[in-house]
Amino acid sequence: MIDASKQTVPNYDMIGGNGNSYGPVSADQIRRWISEKRANAGTHIRLSGLVEWGPISSFSEFDSSFPELHPTQESELTEDVEAEIPPPATPASLPFTVGGCLGGGRDLLNRNFMPIAGGCLAVWMVNMALNFIPLLGGFAVLFLIGPLYGALFRMVLDRKRGLETTFFQAWSGLQTQVPTLIVAGALGAILTALGYLLLVPGLYLTIAWSFGFLFIIDQKTDAWTGLENSRRTITASFQGVALLLIICFMPLLIVSLYGGIQLAGEVMKIINTGPITTETLKLLANKIGPMALIIEVVRLLVMPLATCVIVEAYERLIGSPSRTIE
């Protein structure tokens, strides 16, 4: 039996079902993972800072989490008995369903509303500020979109896995991944924009590359591999993921469609009233401005839940950095 009494407030590291080490976390967090079926008696943990790993069942402080195990028999677990214990449950063991992802994303947001909403607000404010800079702002957004969303997804993914990462910790932790995220963000934005010239390819890439940043930050891929892994994974469950994203972004889609119709109507009025002048363009800009602001506010409102749902879907479809994408 491993004794945790040497630490006043012991913290632990845990090896997840995907082979990754998570921690340091508190004993309460370990118990929470057990109750969520993300860890079991055979999951290996250790006291943070020590070398020795052991199954949770060998730590007496977690006896109450496994009433089916007799306390006096825990130290006598053999390799044969331990082999019969099923592997730790991971998010990837949960089935991918639209309802399950919506529910899981909602629960994730409810548990972490302030940090996730704050991270979304930070990303949104940077984008809005840069868009007010003529010409150069658009280029800056193109290069920053990857790192910004990479940090946001890193924070939400960590919180899904039980870590208390903040947005700024996630941002500072990107380190060597920043160039990869810049390339992925710019490449994805440019190719998707070109795809929208033919409509269908643009819609497909918007959906299929939804996991791109997640693959890069979680599996340390290069830019194109991350986008391609995302495309292959989502294509295999395309209808479900597409429906999921449509539900999440429905308010934004409705407002954007309404704004597009309004804009088309104003353009037709200008064309029908005679030659286009500087004055008519100013009038058009004055009408576009308020609608564009409304669209961006709605985008901010849907971002927290949509981000959580995308992370939930990723965990259910992938959830393991070691999984091979075929």
C-alpha positions as CSV (number, residue, x, y, z in Angstrom):
1,M,0.0,0.0,0.0
2,I,1.4,3.4,-1.0
3,D,1.4,6.0,1.8
4,A,0.4,9.6,0.9
5,S,1.0,10.9,4.5
6,K,4.4,12.3,3.6
7,Q,2.8,15.2,1.8
8,T,0.7,17.7,3.8
9,V,-1.7,18.2,0.9
10,P,-0.9,15.4,-1.5
11,N,-1.3,16.0,-5.2
12,Y,-1.2,13.2,-7.8
13,D,-0.3,12.5,-11.4
14,M,-2.5,10.1,-13.4
15,I,-2.0,8.1,-16.6
16,G,-5.1,8.4,-18.7
17,G,-6.5,5.7,-21.0
18,N,-4.8,7.6,-23.9
19,G,-1.3,7.2,-22.3
20,N,-1.0,10.8,-21.3
21,S,0.0,11.9,-17.8
22,Y,-2.4,14.4,-16.2
23,G,-1.6,16.4,-13.1
24,P,-0.7,17.5,-10.6
25,V,-4.3,17.3,-9.4
26,S,-5.9,16.9,-6.0
27,A,-7.3,13.7,-4.5
28,D,-10.8,15.2,-4.9
29,Q,-10.1,15.5,-8.7
30,I,-9.0,11.9,-8.8
31,R,-12.3,10.9,-7.0
32,R,-14.3,13.0,-9.5
33,W,-12.6,11.2,-12.4
34,I,-13.5,7.9,-10.8
35,S,-17.1,8.9,-10.4
36,E,-17.2,10.0,-14.0
37,K,-15.8,6.6,-15.1
38,R,-12.7,8.2,-16.5
39,A,-10.5,6.2,-14.0
40,N,-10.9,2.9,-12.2
41,A,-9.1,0.7,-9.7
42,G,-6.5,-0.2,-12.3
43,T,-5.7,3.3,-13.4
44,H,-2.1,4.2,-12.5
45,I,-1.3,7.3,-10.4
46,R,1.6,8.5,-8.3
47,L,2.3,11.2,-5.8
48,S,3.5,14.3,-7.7
49,G,7.2,14.6,-7.5
50,L,7.8,10.8,-6.9
51,V,8.9,8.2,-9.4
52,E,6.8,5.2,-8.3
53,W,3.5,4.6,-10.1
54,G,0.8,2.3,-8.8
55,P,-2.9,1.4,-9.4
56,I,-5.4,3.6,-7.6
57,S,-6.5,0.6,-5.6
58,S,-3.1,0.6,-3.9
59,F,-3.7,4.1,-2.4
60,S,-5.6,3.7,0.8
61,E,-7.1,7.3,0.6
62,F,-9.2,6.1,-2.4
63,D,-10.7,3.0,-0.6
64,S,-14.1,4.6,-0.3
65,S,-14.3,5.0,-4.1
66,F,-14.1,1.2,-4.6
67,P,-16.4,-0.4,-2.0
68,E,-16.5,-3.7,-4.0
69,L,-12.8,-4.2,-3.2
70,H,-12.0,-5.7,0.2
71,P,-9.4,-3.3,1.9
72,T,-7.3,-6.2,3.1
73,Q,-7.0,-7.7,-0.3
74,E,-5.9,-4.6,-2.2
75,S,-2.2,-5.1,-1.5
76,E,-2.5,-8.7,-2.8
77,L,-3.7,-7.8,-6.3
78,T,-1.7,-9.8,-8.8
79,E,-1.0,-9.1,-12.4
80,D,-3.7,-11.6,-13.4
81,V,-6.3,-9.9,-11.3
82,E,-5.2,-6.5,-12.5
83,A,-5.4,-7.6,-16.1
84,E,-9.1,-8.4,-15.6
85,I,-9.8,-4.8,-14.6
86,P,-11.0,-3.0,-17.7
87,P,-8.9,-0.1,-19.0
88,P,-9.7,3.3,-17.7
89,A,-12.7,4.9,-19.4
90,T,-11.8,7.9,-21.6
91,P,-13.9,10.4,-23.4
92,A,-13.2,8.4,-26.6
93,S,-15.1,5.5,-25.2
94,L,-18.3,7.5,-25.2
95,P,-20.3,7.1,-28.4
96,F,-20.5,10.0,-30.8
97,T,-24.1,11.3,-30.9
98,V,-25.5,14.7,-31.6
99,G,-27.4,14.7,-28.4
100,G,-24.5,13.4,-26.4
101,C,-22.1,16.1,-27.7
102,L,-24.6,18.9,-27.1
103,G,-25.3,17.6,-23.5
104,G,-21.6,17.1,-22.8
105,G,-20.7,20.5,-24.2
106,R,-23.4,22.2,-22.2
107,D,-22.2,20.4,-19.0
108,L,-18.6,21.4,-19.7
109,L,-19.6,25.1,-20.2
110,N,-21.8,25.0,-17.0
111,R,-18.8,23.8,-14.9
112,N,-16.4,26.3,-16.4
113,F,-18.6,29.2,-17.6
114,M,-16.5,32.2,-16.5
115,P,-13.0,31.0,-17.8
116,I,-14.5,29.7,-21.1
117,A,-16.7,32.8,-21.7
118,G,-13.7,35.0,-20.7
119,G,-11.4,33.2,-23.2
120,C,-14.0,33.6,-26.0
121,L,-14.3,37.2,-25.1
122,A,-10.6,37.7,-25.3
123,V,-10.4,36.1,-28.8
124,W,-13.5,38.1,-30.0
125,M,-12.1,41.4,-28.7
126,V,-8.7,40.9,-30.4
127,N,-10.5,40.1,-33.7
128,M,-12.8,43.1,-33.4
129,A,-9.9,45.5,-32.6
130,L,-7.8,44.3,-35.5
131,N,-10.8,44.5,-37.9
132,F,-11.0,48.3,-37.2
133,I,-7.5,48.7,-38.7
134,P,-7.8,49.2,-42.4
135,L,-6.0,46.6,-44.6
136,L,-3.3,45.7,-42.1
137,G,-5.8,44.6,-39.6
138,G,-7.2,41.9,-42.0
139,F,-3.7,40.5,-42.5
140,A,-3.0,40.5,-38.7
141,V,-6.2,38.6,-38.1
142,L,-5.2,36.1,-40.8
143,F,-1.9,35.4,-38.9
144,L,-3.3,35.5,-35.4
145,I,-6.5,33.4,-35.9
146,G,-4.5,30.2,-35.4
147,P,-2.7,31.0,-32.1
148,L,-5.8,32.7,-30.7
149,Y,-8.1,29.7,-31.3
150,G,-5.3,27.3,-30.5
151,A,-5.1,28.8,-27.0
152,L,-8.9,28.8,-26.6
153,F,-9.2,25.1,-27.6
154,R,-6.2,24.2,-25.4
155,M,-7.9,25.7,-22.4
156,V,-11.3,24.1,-23.1
157,L,-9.7,20.7,-23.9
158,D,-7.7,20.8,-20.6
159,R,-10.8,21.7,-18.7
160,K,-12.6,18.9,-20.3
161,R,-9.9,16.6,-19.0
162,G,-10.1,18.0,-15.5
163,L,-7.2,20.6,-15.5
164,E,-7.8,24.2,-14.3
165,T,-6.0,25.9,-17.2
166,T,-6.7,29.5,-17.9
167,F,-6.8,31.2,-21.3
168,F,-3.5,33.0,-20.6
169,Q,-1.8,29.9,-19.3
170,A,-2.9,28.1,-22.5
171,W,-1.6,31.1,-24.6
172,S,1.8,31.1,-22.9
173,G,2.0,27.3,-23.2
174,L,1.7,27.2,-26.9
175,Q,5.5,28.0,-27.3
176,T,6.8,26.1,-30.4
177,Q,3.3,25.5,-31.7
178,V,2.7,29.1,-32.6
179,P,4.3,29.0,-36.1
180,T,2.3,25.8,-36.9
181,L,-0.9,27.4,-35.7
182,I,-0.2,30.5,-37.8
183,V,0.3,28.4,-40.9
184,A,-2.8,26.3,-40.2
185,G,-5.0,29.4,-39.5
186,A,-3.9,31.3,-42.6
187,L,-3.9,28.2,-44.9
188,G,-7.4,27.2,-43.6
189,A,-8.8,30.7,-44.0
190,I,-7.5,31.2,-47.5
191,L,-8.4,27.7,-48.9
192,T,-11.9,27.9,-47.3
193,A,-12.5,31.4,-48.8
194,L,-11.5,30.1,-52.2
195,G,-13.8,27.1,-51.7
196,Y,-16.7,29.5,-51.1
197,L,-16.3,30.8,-54.6
198,L,-17.8,27.4,-55.5
199,L,-20.0,27.3,-52.4
200,V,-20.1,23.6,-51.7
201,P,-16.3,23.1,-51.2
202,G,-16.2,26.1,-48.8
203,L,-19.0,24.6,-46.7
204,Y,-17.3,21.2,-46.7
205,L,-14.0,22.6,-45.6
206,T,-15.5,24.8,-42.9
207,I,-17.0,21.7,-41.3
208,A,-14.3,19.2,-42.1
209,W,-11.5,21.4,-40.6
210,S,-13.3,22.0,-37.3
211,F,-10.8,19.8,-35.4
212,G,-7.7,21.2,-37.1
213,F,-6.4,23.3,-34.3
214,L,-7.3,20.6,-31.8
215,F,-5.2,18.0,-33.6
216,I,-2.2,20.4,-33.7
217,I,-2.3,21.3,-30.0
218,D,-3.2,17.9,-28.8
219,Q,-1.3,15.6,-31.1
220,K,1.6,18.0,-31.9
221,T,1.1,17.6,-35.7
222,D,2.3,20.0,-38.4
223,A,-0.3,22.4,-39.9
224,W,-1.3,20.3,-43.0
225,T,-1.4,17.0,-41.1
226,G,-3.7,18.6,-38.4
227,L,-6.1,19.9,-41.1
228,E,-6.0,16.6,-43.0
229,N,-6.5,14.5,-39.8
230,S,-9.5,16.7,-39.0
231,R,-10.9,16.3,-42.5
232,R,-10.6,12.5,-42.5
233,T,-12.1,12.1,-39.0
234,I,-15.0,14.4,-39.6
235,T,-15.7,13.0,-43.1
236,A,-16.3,9.6,-41.5
237,S,-19.1,11.1,-39.4
238,F,-19.9,14.1,-41.6
239,Q,-23.7,14.2,-41.3
240,G,-23.6,14.1,-37.5
241,V,-20.8,16.7,-37.2
242,A,-22.5,18.9,-39.7
243,L,-25.8,18.7,-37.9
244,L,-24.0,19.5,-34.6
245,L,-22.4,22.6,-36.0
246,I,-25.6,23.8,-37.6
247,I,-27.4,23.5,-34.3
248,C,-24.6,25.3,-32.4
249,F,-24.3,28.1,-34.9
250,M,-28.0,28.4,-35.9
251,P,-28.5,31.9,-34.3
252,L,-25.4,33.2,-36.2
253,L,-26.6,31.5,-39.5
254,I,-30.0,33.1,-39.2
255,V,-28.7,36.6,-38.5
256,S,-26.0,36.3,-41.2
257,L,-28.6,35.2,-43.7
258,Y,-30.9,38.1,-42.8
259,G,-28.0,40.5,-43.1
260,G,-27.0,39.1,-46.4
261,I,-30.6,39.6,-47.7
262,Q,-30.7,43.1,-46.4
263,L,-27.3,43.9,-48.0
264,A,-28.4,42.4,-51.4
265,G,-31.5,44.6,-51.3
266,E,-29.5,47.8,-50.6
267,V,-27.1,46.9,-53.4
268,M,-30.0,46.4,-55.8
269,K,-31.5,49.8,-54.8
270,I,-28.2,51.5,-55.6
271,I,-27.9,49.8,-58.9
272,N,-31.4,50.7,-59.9
273,T,-31.1,54.4,-58.9
274,G,-28.3,55.2,-61.3
275,P,-24.5,55.3,-61.4
276,I,-22.6,54.3,-58.2
277,T,-21.1,57.4,-56.6
278,T,-19.0,58.0,-53.5
279,E,-22.1,59.2,-51.7
280,T,-24.1,56.1,-52.4
281,L,-21.2,53.9,-51.2
282,K,-21.1,55.9,-47.9
283,L,-24.8,55.3,-47.5
284,L,-24.3,51.6,-48.1
285,A,-21.4,51.5,-45.6
286,N,-23.6,53.2,-43.0
287,K,-26.2,50.4,-43.4
288,I,-23.7,47.6,-43.4
289,G,-21.9,48.7,-40.2
290,P,-24.8,48.2,-37.7
291,M,-25.7,44.8,-39.2
292,A,-22.1,43.7,-39.2
293,L,-21.8,44.6,-35.5
294,I,-25.0,42.6,-34.7
295,I,-23.6,39.6,-36.5
296,E,-20.3,39.8,-34.5
297,V,-22.2,40.1,-31.2
298,V,-24.2,37.0,-32.0
299,R,-21.0,35.3,-32.9
300,L,-19.6,36.1,-29.4
301,L,-22.8,34.8,-27.8
302,V,-22.6,31.4,-29.6
303,M,-18.8,30.9,-29.2
304,P,-18.7,29.4,-25.7
305,L,-21.2,26.6,-26.2
306,A,-20.0,25.9,-29.8
307,T,-16.4,25.7,-28.6
308,C,-17.3,23.3,-25.8
309,V,-19.4,21.1,-28.2
310,I,-16.6,20.9,-30.7
311,V,-14.2,19.8,-28.0
312,E,-16.8,17.2,-26.7
313,A,-17.1,15.9,-30.3
314,Y,-13.4,15.7,-30.7
315,E,-13.0,13.7,-27.4
316,R,-15.7,11.3,-28.4
317,L,-14.3,10.7,-31.9
318,I,-10.6,10.9,-31.0
319,G,-9.7,11.5,-27.4
320,S,-6.3,9.8,-27.7
321,P,-3.2,11.5,-29.1
322,S,-1.8,8.0,-30.0
323,R,-4.8,7.1,-32.2
324,T,-3.9,6.6,-35.8
325,I,-6.1,8.4,-38.4
326,E,-6.5,6.3,-41.5
